[in-house]
Amino acid sequence: MRTGTGKKSANTAIRKRIDTLTQREREVLDWVVSGTSNKRIAAELGISIKTVEVHRARVMEKMAAKSVAELTAMRIICGLH
């Protein structure tokens, strides 16, 4: 009988990755998974598009995600949607 520990450990691993993000990276993460363009994110946060691109790349790296869909799935697993 499975106890769900696989899901719990995945949740823990993802939360640890999220904890490595800066506040700004978390903001960018929220915008990215909502499907917002870099240009719009930059305008909303009052930063340059290049800065958004840098934050977005760091988020992808720190979260070990290959796509926005994967980032979204991680957030759902952790209940952060």
PDB file of N, CA, C and O in Angstrom:
ATOM      1  N   MET A   1       0.843  -1.183   0.000  1.00  0.00           N
ATOM      2  CA  MET A   1       0.000   0.000   0.000  1.00  0.00           C
ATOM      3  C   MET A   1       0.888   1.246   0.000  1.00  0.00           C
ATOM      4  O   MET A   1       1.807   1.357   0.811  1.00  0.00           O
ATOM      5  N   ARG A   2       0.614   2.175  -0.903  1.00  0.00           N
ATOM      6  CA  ARG A   2       1.396   3.416  -0.992  1.00  0.00           C
ATOM      7  C   ARG A   2       0.875   4.427   0.019  1.00  0.00           C
ATOM      8  O   ARG A   2      -0.329   4.539   0.248  1.00  0.00           O
ATOM      9  N   THR A   3       1.794   5.147   0.608  1.00  0.00           N
ATOM     10  CA  THR A   3       1.406   6.099   1.648  1.00  0.00           C
ATOM     11  C   THR A   3       1.414   7.536   1.169  1.00  0.00           C
ATOM     12  O   THR A   3       1.098   8.448   1.933  1.00  0.00           O
ATOM     13  N   GLY A   4       1.773   7.748  -0.093  1.00  0.00           N
ATOM     14  CA  GLY A   4       1.800   9.110  -0.601  1.00  0.00           C
ATOM     15  C   GLY A   4       3.092   9.845  -0.305  1.00  0.00           C
ATOM     16  O   GLY A   4       3.168  11.060  -0.487  1.00  0.00           O
ATOM     17  N   THR A   5       4.105   9.131   0.147  1.00  0.00           N
ATOM     18  CA  THR A   5       5.363   9.788   0.485  1.00  0.00           C
ATOM     19  C   THR A   5       6.060  10.351  -0.745  1.00  0.00           C
ATOM     20  O   THR A   5       6.814  11.318  -0.638  1.00  0.00           O
ATOM     21  N   GLY A   6       5.820   9.758  -1.915  1.00  0.00           N
ATOM     22  CA  GLY A   6       6.406  10.287  -3.144  1.00  0.00           C
ATOM     23  C   GLY A   6       5.916  11.687  -3.421  1.00  0.00           C
ATOM     24  O   GLY A   6       6.703  12.565  -3.775  1.00  0.00           O
ATOM     25  N   LYS A   7       4.622  11.904  -3.263  1.00  0.00           N
ATOM     26  CA  LYS A   7       4.032  13.226  -3.476  1.00  0.00           C
ATOM     27  C   LYS A   7       4.536  14.208  -2.426  1.00  0.00           C
ATOM     28  O   LYS A   7       4.832  15.364  -2.730  1.00  0.00           O
ATOM     29  N   LYS A   8       4.630  13.736  -1.196  1.00  0.00           N
ATOM     30  CA  LYS A   8       5.101  14.596  -0.105  1.00  0.00           C
ATOM     31  C   LYS A   8       6.544  15.015  -0.342  1.00  0.00           C
ATOM     32  O   LYS A   8       6.893  16.177  -0.132  1.00  0.00           O
ATOM     33  N   SER A   9       7.398  14.072  -0.781  1.00  0.00           N
ATOM     34  CA  SER A   9       8.799  14.412  -1.009  1.00  0.00           C
ATOM     35  C   SER A   9       8.947  15.346  -2.210  1.00  0.00           C
ATOM     36  O   SER A   9       9.811  16.222  -2.207  1.00  0.00           O
ATOM     37  N   ALA A  10       8.109  15.168  -3.237  1.00  0.00           N
ATOM     38  CA  ALA A  10       8.130  16.080  -4.389  1.00  0.00           C
ATOM     39  C   ALA A  10       7.726  17.475  -3.943  1.00  0.00           C
ATOM     40  O   ALA A  10       8.333  18.467  -4.345  1.00  0.00           O
ATOM     41  N   ASN A  11       6.706  17.543  -3.118  1.00  0.00           N
ATOM     42  CA  ASN A  11       6.232  18.824  -2.592  1.00  0.00           C
ATOM     43  C   ASN A  11       7.338  19.508  -1.794  1.00  0.00           C
ATOM     44  O   ASN A  11       7.571  20.707  -1.948  1.00  0.00           O
ATOM     45  N   THR A  12       8.010  18.753  -0.951  1.00  0.00           N
ATOM     46  CA  THR A  12       9.102  19.293  -0.132  1.00  0.00           C
ATOM     47  C   THR A  12      10.240  19.800  -1.012  1.00  0.00           C
ATOM     48  O   THR A  12      10.773  20.884  -0.773  1.00  0.00           O
ATOM     49  N   ALA A  13      10.614  19.030  -2.020  1.00  0.00           N
ATOM     50  CA  ALA A  13      11.704  19.425  -2.915  1.00  0.00           C
ATOM     51  C   ALA A  13      11.363  20.714  -3.656  1.00  0.00           C
ATOM     52  O   ALA A  13      12.208  21.598  -3.794  1.00  0.00           O
ATOM     53  N   ILE A  14      10.140  20.818  -4.127  1.00  0.00           N
ATOM     54  CA  ILE A  14       9.717  22.020  -4.853  1.00  0.00           C
ATOM     55  C   ILE A  14       9.688  23.220  -3.915  1.00  0.00           C
ATOM     56  O   ILE A  14      10.131  24.307  -4.285  1.00  0.00           O
ATOM     57  N   ARG A  15       9.174  23.033  -2.717  1.00  0.00           N
ATOM     58  CA  ARG A  15       9.134  24.144  -1.752  1.00  0.00           C
ATOM     59  C   ARG A  15      10.545  24.628  -1.406  1.00  0.00           C
ATOM     60  O   ARG A  15      10.763  25.826  -1.226  1.00  0.00           O
ATOM     61  N   LYS A  16      11.495  23.707  -1.313  1.00  0.00           N
ATOM     62  CA  LYS A  16      12.884  24.099  -1.045  1.00  0.00           C
ATOM     63  C   LYS A  16      13.422  24.951  -2.196  1.00  0.00           C
ATOM     64  O   LYS A  16      14.138  25.926  -1.966  1.00  0.00           O
ATOM     65  N   ARG A  17      13.079  24.586  -3.425  1.00  0.00           N
ATOM     66  CA  ARG A  17      13.511  25.383  -4.575  1.00  0.00           C
ATOM     67  C   ARG A  17      12.866  26.764  -4.541  1.00  0.00           C
ATOM     68  O   ARG A  17      13.529  27.769  -4.800  1.00  0.00           O
ATOM     69  N   ILE A  18      11.596  26.812  -4.228  1.00  0.00           N
ATOM     70  CA  ILE A  18      10.893  28.102  -4.154  1.00  0.00           C
ATOM     71  C   ILE A  18      11.537  28.989  -3.093  1.00  0.00           C
ATOM     72  O   ILE A  18      11.646  30.202  -3.272  1.00  0.00           O
ATOM     73  N   ASP A  19      11.957  28.385  -2.000  1.00  0.00           N
ATOM     74  CA  ASP A  19      12.595  29.149  -0.919  1.00  0.00           C
ATOM     75  C   ASP A  19      13.915  29.787  -1.344  1.00  0.00           C
ATOM     76  O   ASP A  19      14.374  30.728  -0.698  1.00  0.00           O
ATOM     77  N   THR A  20      14.535  29.292  -2.421  1.00  0.00           N
ATOM     78  CA  THR A  20      15.788  29.877  -2.899  1.00  0.00           C
ATOM     79  C   THR A  20      15.553  31.130  -3.740  1.00  0.00           C
ATOM     80  O   THR A  20      16.493  31.874  -4.023  1.00  0.00           O
ATOM     81  N   LEU A  21      14.301  31.366  -4.140  1.00  0.00           N
ATOM     82  CA  LEU A  21      13.995  32.520  -4.981  1.00  0.00           C
ATOM     83  C   LEU A  21      13.971  33.799  -4.161  1.00  0.00           C
ATOM     84  O   LEU A  21      13.545  33.805  -3.006  1.00  0.00           O
ATOM     85  N   THR A  22      14.435  34.882  -4.775  1.00  0.00           N
ATOM     86  CA  THR A  22      14.307  36.194  -4.140  1.00  0.00           C
ATOM     87  C   THR A  22      12.852  36.644  -4.250  1.00  0.00           C
ATOM     88  O   THR A  22      12.063  36.048  -4.982  1.00  0.00           O
ATOM     89  N   GLN A  23      12.514  37.681  -3.532  1.00  0.00           N
ATOM     90  CA  GLN A  23      11.150  38.216  -3.597  1.00  0.00           C
ATOM     91  C   GLN A  23      10.803  38.624  -5.032  1.00  0.00           C
ATOM     92  O   GLN A  23       9.705  38.333  -5.506  1.00  0.00           O
ATOM     93  N   ARG A  24      11.716  39.283  -5.714  1.00  0.00           N
ATOM     94  CA  ARG A  24      11.471  39.714  -7.092  1.00  0.00           C
ATOM     95  C   ARG A  24      11.304  38.514  -8.016  1.00  0.00           C
ATOM     96  O   ARG A  24      10.438  38.516  -8.890  1.00  0.00           O
ATOM     97  N   GLU A  25      12.131  37.488  -7.824  1.00  0.00           N
ATOM     98  CA  GLU A  25      12.004  36.282  -8.641  1.00  0.00           C
ATOM     99  C   GLU A  25      10.653  35.616  -8.418  1.00  0.00           C
ATOM    100  O   GLU A  25      10.061  35.086  -9.359  1.00  0.00           O
ATOM    101  N   ARG A  26      10.164  35.637  -7.198  1.00  0.00           N
ATOM    102  CA  ARG A  26       8.829  35.077  -6.925  1.00  0.00           C
ATOM    103  C   ARG A  26       7.743  35.888  -7.631  1.00  0.00           C
ATOM    104  O   ARG A  26       6.783  35.328  -8.160  1.00  0.00           O
ATOM    105  N   GLU A  27       7.904  37.201  -7.633  1.00  0.00           N
ATOM    106  CA  GLU A  27       6.943  38.041  -8.353  1.00  0.00           C
ATOM    107  C   GLU A  27       6.944  37.710  -9.840  1.00  0.00           C
ATOM    108  O   GLU A  27       5.889  37.556 -10.457  1.00  0.00           O
ATOM    109  N   VAL A  28       8.135  37.603 -10.403  1.00  0.00           N
ATOM    110  CA  VAL A  28       8.249  37.272 -11.824  1.00  0.00           C
ATOM    111  C   VAL A  28       7.664  35.883 -12.077  1.00  0.00           C
ATOM    112  O   VAL A  28       6.978  35.678 -13.078  1.00  0.00           O
ATOM    113  N   LEU A  29       7.924  34.936 -11.192  1.00  0.00           N
ATOM    114  CA  LEU A  29       7.352  33.599 -11.318  1.00  0.00           C
ATOM    115  C   LEU A  29       5.830  33.673 -11.412  1.00  0.00           C
ATOM    116  O   LEU A  29       5.230  33.045 -12.284  1.00  0.00           O
ATOM    117  N   ASP A  30       5.213  34.428 -10.527  1.00  0.00           N
ATOM    118  CA  ASP A  30       3.753  34.565 -10.537  1.00  0.00           C
ATOM    119  C   ASP A  30       3.255  35.096 -11.877  1.00  0.00           C
ATOM    120  O   ASP A  30       2.289  34.579 -12.438  1.00  0.00           O
ATOM    121  N   TRP A  31       3.918  36.125 -12.381  1.00  0.00           N
ATOM    122  CA  TRP A  31       3.516  36.705 -13.663  1.00  0.00           C
ATOM    123  C   TRP A  31       3.730  35.722 -14.806  1.00  0.00           C
ATOM    124  O   TRP A  31       2.879  35.584 -15.684  1.00  0.00           O
ATOM    125  N   VAL A  32       4.876  35.037 -14.791  1.00  0.00           N
ATOM    126  CA  VAL A  32       5.204  34.096 -15.879  1.00  0.00           C
ATOM    127  C   VAL A  32       4.171  32.976 -15.964  1.00  0.00           C
ATOM    128  O   VAL A  32       3.673  32.668 -17.047  1.00  0.00           O
ATOM    129  N   VAL A  33       3.851  32.367 -14.824  1.00  0.00           N
ATOM    130  CA  VAL A  33       2.906  31.250 -14.864  1.00  0.00           C
ATOM    131  C   VAL A  33       1.484  31.700 -15.192  1.00  0.00           C
ATOM    132  O   VAL A  33       0.636  30.883 -15.549  1.00  0.00           O
ATOM    133  N   SER A  34       1.232  32.989 -15.071  1.00  0.00           N
ATOM    134  CA  SER A  34      -0.088  33.499 -15.469  1.00  0.00           C
ATOM    135  C   SER A  34      -0.148  33.763 -16.974  1.00  0.00           C
ATOM    136  O   SER A  34      -1.194  34.130 -17.509  1.00  0.00           O
ATOM    137  N   GLY A  35       1.000  33.568 -17.654  1.00  0.00           N
ATOM    138  CA  GLY A  35       1.028  33.728 -19.102  1.00  0.00           C
ATOM    139  C   GLY A  35       1.317  35.137 -19.575  1.00  0.00           C
ATOM    140  O   GLY A  35       1.123  35.449 -20.750  1.00  0.00           O
ATOM    141  N   THR A  36       1.777  35.986 -18.683  1.00  0.00           N
ATOM    142  CA  THR A  36       2.051  37.377 -19.012  1.00  0.00           C
ATOM    143  C   THR A  36       3.378  37.503 -19.764  1.00  0.00           C
ATOM    144  O   THR A  36       4.353  36.829 -19.433  1.00  0.00           O
ATOM    145  N   SER A  37       3.404  38.362 -20.765  1.00  0.00           N
ATOM    146  CA  SER A  37       4.620  38.565 -21.555  1.00  0.00           C
ATOM    147  C   SER A  37       5.677  39.316 -20.747  1.00  0.00           C
ATOM    148  O   SER A  37       5.362  40.022 -19.789  1.00  0.00           O
ATOM    149  N   ASN A  38       6.929  39.150 -21.151  1.00  0.00           N
ATOM    150  CA  ASN A  38       8.030  39.861 -20.486  1.00  0.00           C
ATOM    151  C   ASN A  38       7.818  41.369 -20.540  1.00  0.00           C
ATOM    152  O   ASN A  38       8.090  42.074 -19.568  1.00  0.00           O
ATOM    153  N   LYS A  39       7.334  41.857 -21.668  1.00  0.00           N
ATOM    154  CA  LYS A  39       7.094  43.299 -21.825  1.00  0.00           C
ATOM    155  C   LYS A  39       6.066  43.794 -20.815  1.00  0.00           C
ATOM    156  O   LYS A  39       6.251  44.845 -20.202  1.00  0.00           O
ATOM    157  N   ARG A  40       5.001  43.050 -20.643  1.00  0.00           N
ATOM    158  CA  ARG A  40       3.948  43.436 -19.696  1.00  0.00           C
ATOM    159  C   ARG A  40       4.440  43.326 -18.252  1.00  0.00           C
ATOM    160  O   ARG A  40       4.141  44.179 -17.417  1.00  0.00           O
ATOM    161  N   ILE A  41       5.198  42.262 -17.971  1.00  0.00           N
ATOM    162  CA  ILE A  41       5.760  42.097 -16.620  1.00  0.00           C
ATOM    163  C   ILE A  41       6.642  43.291 -16.290  1.00  0.00           C
ATOM    164  O   ILE A  41       6.561  43.850 -15.197  1.00  0.00           O
ATOM    165  N   ALA A  42       7.489  43.680 -17.246  1.00  0.00           N
ATOM    166  CA  ALA A  42       8.386  44.822 -17.044  1.00  0.00           C
ATOM    167  C   ALA A  42       7.584  46.081 -16.733  1.00  0.00           C
ATOM    168  O   ALA A  42       7.924  46.830 -15.817  1.00  0.00           O
ATOM    169  N   ALA A  43       6.531  46.309 -17.488  1.00  0.00           N
ATOM    170  CA  ALA A  43       5.698  47.496 -17.273  1.00  0.00           C
ATOM    171  C   ALA A  43       5.019  47.451 -15.904  1.00  0.00           C
ATOM    172  O   ALA A  43       4.973  48.459 -15.200  1.00  0.00           O
ATOM    173  N   GLU A  44       4.503  46.308 -15.533  1.00  0.00           N
ATOM    174  CA  GLU A  44       3.799  46.166 -14.249  1.00  0.00           C
ATOM    175  C   GLU A  44       4.735  46.348 -13.050  1.00  0.00           C
ATOM    176  O   GLU A  44       4.350  46.916 -12.029  1.00  0.00           O
ATOM    177  N   LEU A  45       5.974  45.855 -13.194  1.00  0.00           N
ATOM    178  CA  LEU A  45       6.922  45.927 -12.075  1.00  0.00           C
ATOM    179  C   LEU A  45       7.823  47.156 -12.126  1.00  0.00           C
ATOM    180  O   LEU A  45       8.584  47.415 -11.193  1.00  0.00           O
ATOM    181  N   GLY A  46       7.733  47.912 -13.224  1.00  0.00           N
ATOM    182  CA  GLY A  46       8.545  49.114 -13.353  1.00  0.00           C
ATOM    183  C   GLY A  46      10.030  48.812 -13.532  1.00  0.00           C
ATOM    184  O   GLY A  46      10.887  49.542 -13.035  1.00  0.00           O
ATOM    185  N   ILE A  47      10.324  47.727 -14.247  1.00  0.00           N
ATOM    186  CA  ILE A  47      11.702  47.347 -14.516  1.00  0.00           C
ATOM    187  C   ILE A  47      11.870  47.123 -16.018  1.00  0.00           C
ATOM    188  O   ILE A  47      10.886  47.095 -16.757  1.00  0.00           O
ATOM    189  N   SER A  48      13.106  46.964 -16.465  1.00  0.00           N
ATOM    190  CA  SER A  48      13.346  46.774 -17.896  1.00  0.00           C
ATOM    191  C   SER A  48      13.008  45.346 -18.328  1.00  0.00           C
ATOM    192  O   SER A  48      12.971  44.424 -17.513  1.00  0.00           O
ATOM    193  N   ILE A  49      12.767  45.191 -19.612  1.00  0.00           N
ATOM    194  CA  ILE A  49      12.500  43.863 -20.162  1.00  0.00           C
ATOM    195  C   ILE A  49      13.712  42.959 -19.931  1.00  0.00           C
ATOM    196  O   ILE A  49      13.555  41.786 -19.593  1.00  0.00           O
ATOM    197  N   LYS A  50      14.899  43.493 -20.110  1.00  0.00           N
ATOM    198  CA  LYS A  50      16.121  42.711 -19.895  1.00  0.00           C
ATOM    199  C   LYS A  50      16.188  42.192 -18.463  1.00  0.00           C
ATOM    200  O   LYS A  50      16.588  41.050 -18.235  1.00  0.00           O
ATOM    201  N   THR A  51      15.803  43.015 -17.508  1.00  0.00           N
ATOM    202  CA  THR A  51      15.807  42.591 -16.110  1.00  0.00           C
ATOM    203  C   THR A  51      14.799  41.466 -15.894  1.00  0.00           C
ATOM    204  O   THR A  51      15.074  40.513 -15.166  1.00  0.00           O
ATOM    205  N   VAL A  52      13.645  41.578 -16.521  1.00  0.00           N
ATOM    206  CA  VAL A  52      12.649  40.499 -16.433  1.00  0.00           C
ATOM    207  C   VAL A  52      13.246  39.216 -17.009  1.00  0.00           C
ATOM    208  O   VAL A  52      13.095  38.141 -16.427  1.00  0.00           O
ATOM    209  N   GLU A  53      13.916  39.328 -18.143  1.00  0.00           N
ATOM    210  CA  GLU A  53      14.524  38.148 -18.771  1.00  0.00           C
ATOM    211  C   GLU A  53      15.548  37.490 -17.847  1.00  0.00           C
ATOM    212  O   GLU A  53      15.619  36.264 -17.762  1.00  0.00           O
ATOM    213  N   VAL A  54      16.335  38.308 -17.160  1.00  0.00           N
ATOM    214  CA  VAL A  54      17.333  37.777 -16.224  1.00  0.00           C
ATOM    215  C   VAL A  54      16.637  37.064 -15.066  1.00  0.00           C
ATOM    216  O   VAL A  54      17.014  35.949 -14.705  1.00  0.00           O
ATOM    217  N   HIS A  55      15.621  37.705 -14.485  1.00  0.00           N
ATOM    218  CA  HIS A  55      14.887  37.086 -13.375  1.00  0.00           C
ATOM    219  C   HIS A  55      14.215  35.793 -13.830  1.00  0.00           C
ATOM    220  O   HIS A  55      14.236  34.788 -13.119  1.00  0.00           O
ATOM    221  N   ARG A  56      13.630  35.829 -15.000  1.00  0.00           N
ATOM    222  CA  ARG A  56      12.943  34.652 -15.538  1.00  0.00           C
ATOM    223  C   ARG A  56      13.933  33.494 -15.724  1.00  0.00           C
ATOM    224  O   ARG A  56      13.627  32.352 -15.381  1.00  0.00           O
ATOM    225  N   ALA A  57      15.100  33.789 -16.259  1.00  0.00           N
ATOM    226  CA  ALA A  57      16.122  32.753 -16.450  1.00  0.00           C
ATOM    227  C   ALA A  57      16.572  32.172 -15.106  1.00  0.00           C
ATOM    228  O   ALA A  57      16.773  30.964 -14.983  1.00  0.00           O
ATOM    229  N   ARG A  58      16.726  33.030 -14.111  1.00  0.00           N
ATOM    230  CA  ARG A  58      17.135  32.559 -12.782  1.00  0.00           C
ATOM    231  C   ARG A  58      16.055  31.685 -12.158  1.00  0.00           C
ATOM    232  O   ARG A  58      16.356  30.675 -11.523  1.00  0.00           O
ATOM    233  N   VAL A  59      14.804  32.075 -12.339  1.00  0.00           N
ATOM    234  CA  VAL A  59      13.691  31.268 -11.827  1.00  0.00           C
ATOM    235  C   VAL A  59      13.721  29.878 -12.462  1.00  0.00           C
ATOM    236  O   VAL A  59      13.623  28.867 -11.767  1.00  0.00           O
ATOM    237  N   MET A  60      13.856  29.839 -13.766  1.00  0.00           N
ATOM    238  CA  MET A  60      13.876  28.556 -14.475  1.00  0.00           C
ATOM    239  C   MET A  60      15.039  27.693 -13.974  1.00  0.00           C
ATOM    240  O   MET A  60      14.884  26.490 -13.764  1.00  0.00           O
ATOM    241  N   GLU A  61      16.195  28.316 -13.786  1.00  0.00           N
ATOM    242  CA  GLU A  61      17.372  27.585 -13.310  1.00  0.00           C
ATOM    243  C   GLU A  61      17.186  27.093 -11.882  1.00  0.00           C
ATOM    244  O   GLU A  61      17.398  25.914 -11.600  1.00  0.00           O
ATOM    245  N   LYS A  62      16.798  27.977 -10.987  1.00  0.00           N
ATOM    246  CA  LYS A  62      16.645  27.599  -9.580  1.00  0.00           C
ATOM    247  C   LYS A  62      15.548  26.557  -9.383  1.00  0.00           C
ATOM    248  O   LYS A  62      15.654  25.690  -8.516  1.00  0.00           O
ATOM    249  N   MET A  63      14.502  26.647 -10.189  1.00  0.00           N
ATOM    250  CA  MET A  63      13.397  25.699 -10.074  1.00  0.00           C
ATOM    251  C   MET A  63      13.657  24.419 -10.869  1.00  0.00           C
ATOM    252  O   MET A  63      12.885  23.464 -10.778  1.00  0.00           O
ATOM    253  N   ALA A  64      14.734  24.396 -11.644  1.00  0.00           N
ATOM    254  CA  ALA A  64      15.081  23.238 -12.481  1.00  0.00           C
ATOM    255  C   ALA A  64      13.926  22.891 -13.417  1.00  0.00           C
ATOM    256  O   ALA A  64      13.577  21.726 -13.605  1.00  0.00           O
ATOM    257  N   ALA A  65      13.349  23.935 -13.992  1.00  0.00           N
ATOM    258  CA  ALA A  65      12.214  23.768 -14.908  1.00  0.00           C
ATOM    259  C   ALA A  65      12.667  23.984 -16.339  1.00  0.00           C
ATOM    260  O   ALA A  65      13.477  24.867 -16.622  1.00  0.00           O
ATOM    261  N   LYS A  66      12.141  23.180 -17.226  1.00  0.00           N
ATOM    262  CA  LYS A  66      12.477  23.294 -18.642  1.00  0.00           C
ATOM    263  C   LYS A  66      11.443  24.098 -19.415  1.00  0.00           C
ATOM    264  O   LYS A  66      11.687  24.502 -20.552  1.00  0.00           O
ATOM    265  N   SER A  67      10.286  24.330 -18.796  1.00  0.00           N
ATOM    266  CA  SER A  67       9.217  25.063 -19.485  1.00  0.00           C
ATOM    267  C   SER A  67       8.312  25.753 -18.468  1.00  0.00           C
ATOM    268  O   SER A  67       8.336  25.448 -17.276  1.00  0.00           O
ATOM    269  N   VAL A  68       7.521  26.681 -18.969  1.00  0.00           N
ATOM    270  CA  VAL A  68       6.542  27.366 -18.121  1.00  0.00           C
ATOM    271  C   VAL A  68       5.496  26.364 -17.642  1.00  0.00           C
ATOM    272  O   VAL A  68       5.011  26.457 -16.514  1.00  0.00           O
ATOM    273  N   ALA A  69       5.153  25.412 -18.496  1.00  0.00           N
ATOM    274  CA  ALA A  69       4.193  24.385 -18.099  1.00  0.00           C
ATOM    275  C   ALA A  69       4.706  23.595 -16.894  1.00  0.00           C
ATOM    276  O   ALA A  69       3.940  23.256 -15.992  1.00  0.00           O
ATOM    277  N   GLU A  70       5.995  23.309 -16.892  1.00  0.00           N
ATOM    278  CA  GLU A  70       6.588  22.594 -15.767  1.00  0.00           C
ATOM    279  C   GLU A  70       6.560  23.449 -14.501  1.00  0.00           C
ATOM    280  O   GLU A  70       6.296  22.936 -13.414  1.00  0.00           O
ATOM    281  N   LEU A  71       6.830  24.741 -14.634  1.00  0.00           N
ATOM    282  CA  LEU A  71       6.737  25.653 -13.485  1.00  0.00           C
ATOM    283  C   LEU A  71       5.328  25.670 -12.923  1.00  0.00           C
ATOM    284  O   LEU A  71       5.128  25.622 -11.709  1.00  0.00           O
ATOM    285  N   THR A  72       4.363  25.737 -13.810  1.00  0.00           N
ATOM    286  CA  THR A  72       2.960  25.758 -13.400  1.00  0.00           C
ATOM    287  C   THR A  72       2.601  24.476 -12.657  1.00  0.00           C
ATOM    288  O   THR A  72       1.924  24.519 -11.629  1.00  0.00           O
ATOM    289  N   ALA A  73       3.050  23.346 -13.170  1.00  0.00           N
ATOM    290  CA  ALA A  73       2.790  22.058 -12.516  1.00  0.00           C
ATOM    291  C   ALA A  73       3.404  22.029 -11.120  1.00  0.00           C
ATOM    292  O   ALA A  73       2.797  21.512 -10.182  1.00  0.00           O
ATOM    293  N   MET A  74       4.598  22.581 -10.986  1.00  0.00           N
ATOM    294  CA  MET A  74       5.253  22.622  -9.670  1.00  0.00           C
ATOM    295  C   MET A  74       4.422  23.425  -8.680  1.00  0.00           C
ATOM    296  O   MET A  74       4.249  23.024  -7.529  1.00  0.00           O
ATOM    297  N   ARG A  75       3.916  24.544  -9.132  1.00  0.00           N
ATOM    298  CA  ARG A  75       3.090  25.378  -8.243  1.00  0.00           C
ATOM    299  C   ARG A  75       1.813  24.660  -7.843  1.00  0.00           C
ATOM    300  O   ARG A  75       1.363  24.778  -6.704  1.00  0.00           O
ATOM    301  N   ILE A  76       1.232  23.922  -8.765  1.00  0.00           N
ATOM    302  CA  ILE A  76       0.007  23.174  -8.454  1.00  0.00           C
ATOM    303  C   ILE A  76       0.297  22.081  -7.431  1.00  0.00           C
ATOM    304  O   ILE A  76      -0.473  21.882  -6.492  1.00  0.00           O
ATOM    305  N   ILE A  77       1.410  21.375  -7.615  1.00  0.00           N
ATOM    306  CA  ILE A  77       1.807  20.308  -6.685  1.00  0.00           C
ATOM    307  C   ILE A  77       1.925  20.860  -5.266  1.00  0.00           C
ATOM    308  O   ILE A  77       1.535  20.204  -4.301  1.00  0.00           O
ATOM    309  N   CYS A  78       2.467  22.073  -5.149  1.00  0.00           N
ATOM    310  CA  CYS A  78       2.654  22.690  -3.832  1.00  0.00           C
ATOM    311  C   CYS A  78       1.407  23.407  -3.328  1.00  0.00           C
ATOM    312  O   CYS A  78       1.390  23.907  -2.203  1.00  0.00           O
ATOM    313  N   GLY A  79       0.386  23.459  -4.135  1.00  0.00           N
ATOM    314  CA  GLY A  79      -0.833  24.152  -3.726  1.00  0.00           C
ATOM    315  C   GLY A  79      -0.715  25.659  -3.774  1.00  0.00           C
ATOM    316  O   GLY A  79      -1.407  26.358  -3.033  1.00  0.00           O
ATOM    317  N   LEU A  80       0.153  26.175  -4.639  1.00  0.00           N
ATOM    318  CA  LEU A  80       0.384  27.620  -4.720  1.00  0.00           C
ATOM    319  C   LEU A  80      -0.300  28.258  -5.926  1.00  0.00           C
ATOM    320  O   LEU A  80       0.102  29.346  -6.342  1.00  0.00           O
ATOM    321  N   HIS A  81      -1.296  27.633  -6.490  1.00  0.00           N
ATOM    322  CA  HIS A  81      -1.935  28.165  -7.690  1.00  0.00           C
ATOM    323  C   HIS A  81      -3.025  29.145  -7.372  1.00  0.00           C
ATOM    324  O   HIS A  81      -3.657  29.681  -8.282  1.00  0.00           O
TER     325      HIS A  81
END
